[in-house]
Amino acid sequence: MSARYWELESSVDNWALEDGTGARLLEDATLTTVSNTFTIKYDIRTFVSKVFSYLYDITANISKMFSYLYDINDTGSEVLAEQKGTITSTILGSLNNEVCFLTKTDGPRHYSLYLFIDNMASGDKIEFKTEIQDPISLTWKKYETNIVSYNDIGGKISAFQVFLPARAIRFCLTQTLGTLRSYNWVLYKAT
């Protein structure tokens, strides 16, 4: 006569209930509801944050909940959304160092960006580049590069990229002359 028993056993990959024969089974008498939730949050240069949640239950019907929060609390609505940040002189690092400070991959959307240049002083010069991702080859293609010299801005406070339709877009900045500055920016997007 073989005795059947149940125990909680630790293995390399999981904790499981075993019936004594090596097979891992859930005991029929287990009536306690078990549910676990985990959340992963991560941030890239404080400009982009994402939240992932997963809920499961092993005693009733399997239920899963997935929520995805993309950078500026996007709800997928038609409302114009805003995101903002600063490219500091520390982020720029040195003259002629290109920094792609914002990449958006939540399209297709219309994106527009103000790069505030009011911190520039005599002798400063920047290159402000906009790139669109080719949806077939997934490579970045230059849409436009604006070269802005302090002596040419004539009192303007920002460089502006008009609303561009794209699935994925990124914005890059290089300071080529002068003293490294900090540049504020604000992005607007709409469906």
PAZAPA-4460 file (N, C-alpha, C; in steps of 0.05 Angstrom, whole numbers, plus 32768, in hexadecimal, padded with zeros to 4 digits):
% residues 191
    n_x    n_y    n_z   ca_x   ca_y   ca_z    c_x    c_y    c_z   seq   type   mol
   8011   7FE9   8000   8000   8000   8000   8012   8019   8000     1      M     A
   800D   802A   7FEC   801E   8042   7FEB   800E   8059   7FF8     2      S     A
   801C   8069   8007   8010   8080   8014   8013   8098   8001     3      A     A
   7FFE   80A7   7FFF   7FFF   80C0   7FEF   8002   80D7   8002     4      R     A
   8015   80EA   7FFC   8018   8100   800E   801D   811A   7FFE     5      Y     A
   801A   8130   800C   801D   814A   7FFF   8031   815A   800F     6      W     A
   8042   8169   8001   8054   817B   8010   805C   8191   7FFD     7      E     A
   8065   81A7   8009   806E   81BE   7FF9   808C   81B9   7FF5     8      L     A
   8094   81B8   7FDC   80B0   81B1   7FD6   80BD   81C7   7FC6     9      E     A
   80D6   81CC   7FCC   80E5   81E0   7FBE   80F6   81D3   7FA8    10      S     A
   80F5   81DE   7F90   8105   81D3   7F7A   8115   81EB   7F6F    11      S     A
   8124   81E6   7F5B   8135   81FB   7F4F   8124   8211   7F43    12      V     A
   810D   8209   7F37   80FE   821D   7F29   80E5   8227   7F38    13      D     A
   80D9   8216   7F48   80C0   821D   7F55   80BD   8210   7F70    14      N     A
   80AA   821B   7F7F   809F   820C   7F96   8086   81FE   7F8C    15      W     A
   8083   81E5   7F93   806C   81D7   7F88   8062   81C2   7F9C    16      A     A
   804A   81B9   7F98   803F   81A3   7FA8   8045   8189   7F9A    17      L     A
   804E   8175   7FA9   8055   815B   7F9D   8044   8145   7FA9    18      E     A
   803D   8132   7F98   802C   811C   7FA2   803C   8104   7FAB    19      D     A
   8056   8106   7FAC   8066   80F0   7FB6   8071   80DF   7FA0    20      G     A
   8067   80E1   7F88   8071   80D1   7F72   8084   80E1   7F60    21      T     A
   8089   80FA   7F68   809A   810B   7F57   808A   811E   7F46    22      G     A
   8070   8118   7F43   8060   812A   7F33   8058   8142   7F44    23      A     A
   8058   8159   7F38   8050   8171   7F47   8033   8177   7F41    24      R     A
   8023   8176   7F56   8007   817A   7F53   7FFD   818F   7F68    25      L     A
   7FE7   819B   7F62   7FD9   81AB   7F76   7FC5   8199   7F85    26      L     A
   7FC6   819B   7F9E   7FB4   818A   7FAF   7F97   8194   7FAB    27      E     A
   7F85   8180   7FA7   7F69   8187   7FA3   7F5D   8195   7FBB    28      D     A
   7F68   8190   7FD2   7F5C   819C   7FEB   7F65   81B9   7FEF    29      A     A
   7F77   81C3   7FDE   7F80   81DE   7FE2   7F6A   81F2   7FDA    30      T     A
   7F5F   8200   7FED   7F49   8212   7FE7   7F51   822F   7FEC    31      L     A
   7F68   8234   7FF6   7F71   824F   7FFD   7F77   825E   7FE3    32      T     A
   7F6B   8276   7FE0   7F71   8286   7FC9   7F8E   8290   7FCA    33      T     A
   7F9C   828D   7FB4   7FB7   8296   7FB2   7FB9   82AA   7F9B    34      V     A
   7FC2   82C2   7FA1   7FC6   82D5   7F8B   7FDF   82E5   7F91    35      S     A
   7FED   82EB   7F7C   8006   82FA   7F7F   8005   8311   7F6B    36      N     A
   8011   8327   7F72   8014   833E   7F60   8031   8347   7F61    37      T     A
   803C   834D   7F4A   8056   835A   7F4A   8055   8371   7F36    38      F     A
   8065   8385   7F3D   8067   839D   7F2C   8084   83A3   7F26    39      T     A
   808A   83A9   7F0E   80A5   83B0   7F06   80A4   83CD   7EFC    40      I     A
   80B4   83DE   7F07   80B6   83FA   7EFF   80D3   8400   7EF7    41      K     A
   80D6   840D   7EE1   80F1   8416   7EDB   80F0   8431   7ECD    42      Y     A
   8106   843E   7ECD   8108   845A   7EC3   8121   845E   7EB4    43      D     A
   8120   846C   7E9E   8137   8472   7E8D   813C   8490   7E8E    44      I     A
   8151   8499   7E9C   8158   84B5   7E9E   8141   84C6   7EA8    45      R     A
   812F   84BB   7EB6   8117   84C8   7EC2   8104   84D3   7EAD    46      T     A
   8109   84CD   7E93   80F7   84D7   7E7E   80E1   84C3   7E78    47      F     A
   80E7   84A9   7E7B   80D4   8494   7E73   80D1   8481   7E8A    48      V     A
   80B8   847B   7E92   80B4   8466   7EA6   809E   8454   7E9D    49      S     A
   80A0   843B   7EA4   808C   8428   7E9C   8084   8418   7EB4    50      K     A
   806B   840E   7EB5   8061   83FE   7ECB   8055   83E5   7EBF    51      V     A
   805C   83CE   7ECA   8051   83B5   7EC1   8046   83A6   7ED9    52      F     A
   802C   839E   7ED8   8020   838F   7EEE   8014   8375   7EE4    53      S     A
   8017   8360   7EF4   800D   8346   7EEC   8000   8339   7F04    54      Y     A
   7FE7   8331   7F02   7FD8   8326   7F18   7FD0   8309   7F10    55      L     A
   7FD5   82F6   7F22   7FCC   82DB   7F1C   7FC1   82CE   7F34    56      Y     A
   7FB0   82BA   7F30   7FA2   82AC   7F45   7FA2   828E   7F3D    57      D     A
   7FAA   827C   7F50   7FAD   8260   7F48   7F96   824F   7F53    58      I     A
   7F81   825B   7F5F   7F6C   824A   7F6A   7F52   824C   7F5A    59      T     A
   7F4E   8262   7F4C   7F36   8266   7F3D   7F3E   8267   7F1F    60      A     A
   7F2D   8273   7F10   7F34   8278   7EF4   7F4D   8289   7EF3    61      N     A
   7F5F   8283   7EE1   7F77   8293   7EDF   7F6F   82AF   7ED5    62      I     A
   7F78   82C3   7EE4   7F72   82DF   7EDB   7F8C   82EE   7EDA    63      S     A
   7F8F   82FE   7EC5   7FA7   830D   7EC2   7FA0   832A   7EBE    64      K     A
   7FAF   833C   7EC9   7FAB   8358   7EC5   7FC5   8364   7EBC    65      M     A
   7FC5   8372   7EA6   7FDD   837E   7E9B   7FD8   839C   7E98    66      F     A
   7FE8   83AC   7EA5   7FE5   83C9   7EA1   7FFF   83D4   7E98    67      S     A
   7FFF   83E6   7E85   8017   83F2   7E79   8014   8410   7E7A    68      Y     A
   8025   841D   7E89   8024   843A   7E8B   803C   8445   7E7D    69      L     A
   8039   8454   7E68   804F   845E   7E58   8054   847C   7E5E    70      Y     A
   806B   8482   7E67   8076   849C   7E6D   8063   84B1   7E78    71      D     A
   8052   84BD   7E68   8043   84D4   7E71   8026   84CD   7E77    72      I     A
   8022   84B6   7E84   8007   84AD   7E8C   7FF4   84AD   7E74    73      N     A
   7FFD   84A3   7E5E   7FEE   84A2   7E46   7FD6   848F   7E49    74      D     A
   7FBE   8499   7E43   7FA6   8489   7E45   7F9C   8481   7E29    75      T     A
   7FAA   8488   7E14   7FA1   8482   7DF9   7F8A   8493   7DF0    76      G     A
   7F86   84A9   7DFD   7F70   84BA   7DF6   7F78   84CE   7DE0    77      S     A
   7F65   84DD   7DD7   7F6B   84F1   7DC2   7F76   850B   7DCE    78      E     A
   7F79   850C   7DE8   7F82   8524   7DF5   7FA0   8528   7DF1    79      V     A
   7FA8   8541   7DED   7FC4   8547   7DEA   7FD2   8541   7E04    80      L     A
   7FE9   8533   7E03   7FF8   852C   7E1A   8013   853A   7E1A    81      A     A
   801E   853F   7E32   8036   854E   7E35   804B   853E   7E45    82      E     A
   8064   8541   7E3E   807A   8535   7E4D   8091   854A   7E4C    83      Q     A
   80A0   854C   7E61   80B5   8561   7E62   80CD   8557   7E70    84      K     A
   80E4   8565   7E6B   80FD   855E   7E78   8112   8572   7E73    85      G     A
   812B   856C   7E7C   8142   857D   7E78   8159   856C   7E6F    86      T     A
   8168   8576   7E5B   8181   856B   7E54   8196   857C   7E61    87      I     A
   81A3   8571   7E75   81B7   8581   7E84   81D2   8580   7E76    88      T     A
   81E3   8592   7E7F   81FF   8592   7E74   820D   8578   7E7B    89      S     A
   8206   856C   7E92   8211   8552   7E9A   8208   853C   7E86    90      T     A
   81EF   853C   7E7E   81E6   8529   7E6A   81F4   852D   7E50    91      I     A
   81F7   8546   7E47   8205   854B   7E2E   8222   8542   7E30    92      L     A
   822F   8545   7E47   8249   853A   7E4B   8260   854B   7E40    93      G     A
   825F   8550   7E26   8275   855F   7E19   826A   856A   7DFF    94      S     A
   8279   857D   7DF4   8272   8588   7DDA   8274   8571   7DC5    95      L     A
   8263   8572   7DB1   8262   855F   7D9B   825A   8543   7DA3    96      N     A
   824D   8541   7DBA   8242   8527   7DC3   8224   8526   7DBF    97      N     A
   821B   8516   7DAC   81FE   8515   7DA6   81F0   8505   7DBB    98      E     A
   81DB   8510   7DC6   81CA   8503   7DDA   81AE   8501   7DCF    99      V     A
   81A4   84E9   7DCB   8188   84E5   7DC3   8178   84E4   7DDE   100      C     A
   816D   84FA   7DE5   8161   84FE   7DFF   8145   84F5   7E02   101      F     A
   8137   84EF   7DEC   811B   84E6   7DEE   8114   84D4   7DD7   102      L     A
   810B   84BC   7DDD   8103   84A9   7DC8   80E6   84A1   7DCE   103      T     A
   80D4   84A4   7DBB   80B8   849C   7DBF   80B2   8485   7DAC   104      K     A
   80A7   8470   7DB6   80A0   8459   7DA6   8083   8450   7DAA   105      T     A
   8072   8463   7DB4   8056   845C   7DBA   8043   8465   7DA4   106      D     A
   804D   8469   7D8C   803D   8472   7D75   802D   845B   7D69   107      G     A
   801F   8461   7D54   8020   847A   7D45   8012   8491   7D53   108      P     A
   8021   84A8   7D55   8017   84C0   7D61   8021   84D8   7D51   109      R     A
   8018   84EF   7D59   8024   8508   7D50   8034   8513   7D67   110      H     A
   804E   8518   7D62   8060   8522   7D76   806A   853E   7D6F   111      Y     A
   806D   854E   7D83   8078   8569   7D80   808A   8570   7D98   112      S     A
   80A0   857D   7D93   80B2   8582   7DA9   80BD   859F   7DA8   113      L     A
   80BD   85AC   7DBF   80CA   85C6   7DC3   80E5   85C0   7DD1   114      Y     A
   80FB   85CA   7DC7   8114   85CA   7DD4   811A   85E7   7DDC   115      L     A
   811B   85EC   7DF6   811F   8608   7DFE   813C   860F   7DFD   116      F     A
   8142   8625   7DEE   815E   862D   7DE9   8165   8648   7DF7   117      I     A
   8154   8650   7E09   8159   866A   7E16   8171   866B   7E29   118      D     A
   817C   8654   7E2F   8195   8653   7E3F   81AE   8658   7E2F   119      N     A
   81AB   8658   7E14   81C3   865B   7E03   81CF   8677   7E07   120      M     A
   81E9   8679   7E03   81F7   8692   7E05   820A   8695   7DED   121      A     A
   8216   86AC   7DEB   8227   86B2   7DD4   823D   869C   7DD1   122      S     A
   8240   8693   7DB8   8253   867E   7DB2   8248   8662   7DB3   123      G     A
   822F   865E   7DBD   8223   8643   7DBE   8216   863C   7DA3   124      D     A
   8218   8622   7D9D   820B   8617   7D85   8203   85FB   7D8B   125      K     A
   81EB   85F3   7D82   81E0   85D8   7D86   81D6   85CD   7D6B   126      I     A
   81D4   85B2   7D6B   81C6   85A4   7D55   81AF   8594   7D63   127      E     A
   8197   8599   7D59   817E   858D   7D64   8173   857B   7D4E   128      F     A
   8174   8561   7D52   816E   854D   7D3D   8155   853E   7D44   129      K     A
   8144   853A   7D30   812C   8529   7D32   812F   8511   7D20   130      T     A
   812A   84F9   7D2B   812C   84E1   7D1B   8112   84D1   7D1D   131      E     A
   810A   84C4   7D07   80F3   84B3   7D06   80FC   8497   7D01   132      I     A
   80EF   8484   7D0E   80F7   8468   7D0A   80E8   845D   7CF2   133      Q     A
   80F7   8451   7CE0   80EB   8443   7CC9   80DD   842A   7CD3   134      D     A
   80C2   8428   7CCF   80B3   8411   7CDB   80B9   83F7   7CCE   135      P     A
   80C6   83F7   7CB7   80CD   83DE   7CA9   80E8   83D4   7CB2   136      I     A
   80FD   83E5   7CB0   8118   83DD   7CB6   811F   83E2   7CD4   137      S     A
   810E   83F1   7CE2   8112   83F8   7CFE   812C   8407   7D03   138      L     A
   8135   8415   7CEE   814C   8426   7CF1   8143   8443   7CF4   139      T     A
   8154   8454   7D01   814E   8470   7D04   8156   8480   7CEC   140      W     A
   8145   8491   7CE2   814A   84A1   7CCB   8148   84BF   7CD3   141      K     A
   815B   84CE   7CCB   815B   84EB   7CD2   8144   84F9   7CC3   142      K     A
   8133   8506   7CD2   811E   8516   7CC7   8128   8533   7CC2   143      Y     A
   8134   853E   7CD7   813D   8559   7CD5   8152   855F   7CEA   144      E     A
   8166   8570   7CE2   8179   857A   7CF6   8178   8598   7CF5   145      T     A
   8174   85A5   7D0C   8174   85C2   7D0E   818E   85CA   7D1C   146      N     A
   819D   85DB   7D0E   81B5   85E6   7D1A   81AE   8602   7D25   147      I     A
   81B2   8605   7D3F   81AA   861E   7D4C   81C2   862B   7D59   148      V     A
   81C8   8643   7D50   81DE   8653   7D5B   81D2   8669   7D6C   149      S     A
   81DF   866F   7D82   81D4   8685   7D93   81D1   869F   7D84   150      Y     A
   81E4   86A5   7D73   81E4   86BE   7D64   81CD   86BF   7D4F   151      N     A
   81C1   86A8   7D49   81AC   86A7   7D35   8190   86A5   7D41   152      D     A
   818D   86A1   7D5B   8172   869B   7D66   8161   86B3   7D68   153      I     A
   816C   86CB   7D69   815C   86E3   7D68   8147   86E5   7D7D   154      G     A
   814D   86DD   7D96   8139   86DF   7DAB   8126   86C8   7DAD   155      G     A
   8128   86B4   7D9B   8116   869C   7D9E   811D   868D   7DB7   156      K     A
   8108   8682   7DC3   810D   8673   7DDC   810D   8655   7DD8   157      I     A
   8105   864C   7DC0   8104   862F   7DBC   8108   8627   7D9E   158      S     A
   8112   860F   7D9B   8112   8602   7D80   80FA   85F0   7D81   159      A     A
   80EA   85EF   7D6C   80D1   85E1   7D6C   80D0   85CD   7D55   160      F     A
   80C8   85B4   7D5B   80C3   85A0   7D47   80A5   859C   7D46   161      Q     A
   8099   85A2   7D2E   807C   85A1   7D2B   8071   8585   7D2F   162      V     A
   8057   8582   7D31   804B   8568   7D34   8051   8556   7D1D   163      F     A
   805F   8540   7D23   8067   852D   7D0F   805A   8512   7D15   164      L     A
   804D   8506   7D01   8042   84EB   7D05   8058   84D6   7D04   165      P     A
   8059   84C4   7D18   806D   84AF   7D18   8065   8499   7D2A   166      A     A
   806F   8481   7D25   806C   846B   7D37   8081   846C   7D4D   167      R     A
   8099   8475   7D45   80AF   8479   7D58   80C0   8491   7D4F   168      A     A
   80C7   84A1   7D63   80D6   84BA   7D5D   80EA   84BF   7D73   169      I     A
   8100   84CC   7D6C   8113   84D3   7D81   811F   84EE   7D7B   170      R     A
   8128   84FB   7D91   8133   8516   7D90   814F   8516   7D9C   171      F     A
   8161   8522   7D8E   817D   8521   7D96   8189   853E   7D97   172      C     A
   819C   8542   7DA8   81A8   855D   7DAB   81C6   855A   7DAD   173      L     A
   81D4   856B   7D9F   81F1   856D   7DA1   81F8   858B   7DA4   174      T     A
   8208   8591   7DB8   8212   85AD   7DB9   822E   85AC   7DAD   175      Q     A
   8232   85BC   7D98   824A   85BB   7D88   825E   85D2   7D90   176      T     A
   8254   85E8   7D9A   8266   85FE   7DA1   825C   860B   7DBB   177      L     A
   826F   8619   7DC9   8268   8628   7DE0   826B   8619   7DFA   178      G     A
   825C   8622   7E0E   825C   8616   7E29   8243   8604   7E2B   179      T     A
   8247   85EC   7E35   8231   85D9   7E38   821B   85E6   7E49   180      L     A
   8202   85E4   7E3F   81EB   85EF   7E4E   81D7   85D9   7E54   181      R     A
   81C3   85E0   7E64   81AC   85CF   7E68   8195   85D9   7E56   182      S     A
   8186   85C6   7E4B   8170   85CC   7E39   8157   85BE   7E42   183      Y     A
   8142   85CD   7E48   8128   85C2   7E4E   811A   85BA   7E35   184      N     A
   8108   85A7   7E36   80F8   859F   7E1F   80DD   8597   7E28   185      W     A
   80CA   8598   7E16   80AF   858E   7E1B   80A4   8581   7E02   186      V     A
   8099   8569   7E05   808E   855A   7DEF   8070   855A   7DF1   187      L     A
   8063   855D   7DDB   8046   855A   7DD9   8040   8543   7DC5   188      Y     A
   802C   8534   7DCC   8024   851E   7DB9   8006   851B   7DB9   189      K     A
   7FFC   8513   7DA3   7FDF   850F   7D9F   7FDB   84F8   7D8C   190      A     A
   7FC4   84EB   7D8E   7FBE   84D5   7D7C   7FB8   84E0   7D60   191      T     A
***
